[in-house]
Amino acid sequence: MILQQPSAHLEGNQAIAEFADLPPKPPRSKLEPHRELIRELRRKGRTYREVARLFHERLGLYVAPSTLHSFVKVRAKHRKRTQFELPPLEFAVAESPALERIAALKTKPPVRNAKPTRFVFRENEPLTLTSNGGEQ
């Protein structure tokens, strides 16, 4: 099959029709046909080690537990991105009195507690210990 330079007159549906005869790509993982089975076994509380053993015993398919874990983890990432989403900033600011309290605390000047000094410093003299044991 020789691909020709895209012509300017091909647009939208015409371009899609040009590629409609391409066959679908086969799955890259040997576990892809068993995706729902893995999902169901994990929902029932089976460990990756148990799932690997069941696959070996019943399907004749050897797979390491770490491979199963990676398979599940890669496919779970996509779902997590859409599952956990922060609200837009304008809604968070309007609905949160906590943010107002935080802003008020930030504008408040810091209270500095005077720490008792144990030593007295005078330029051109050695450090001397205070006589009152740190109290000024």
Secondary structure by P-SEA (a helix, b strand, c coil): cccccccccccaaaaaaaaccccccccccccccaaaaaaaaaaacccaaaaaaaaaacccccccaaaaaaaaaaaaaaaaaaacccccaaaaaaccaaaaaaaaaaaccccccccccccccccccccccccccccc
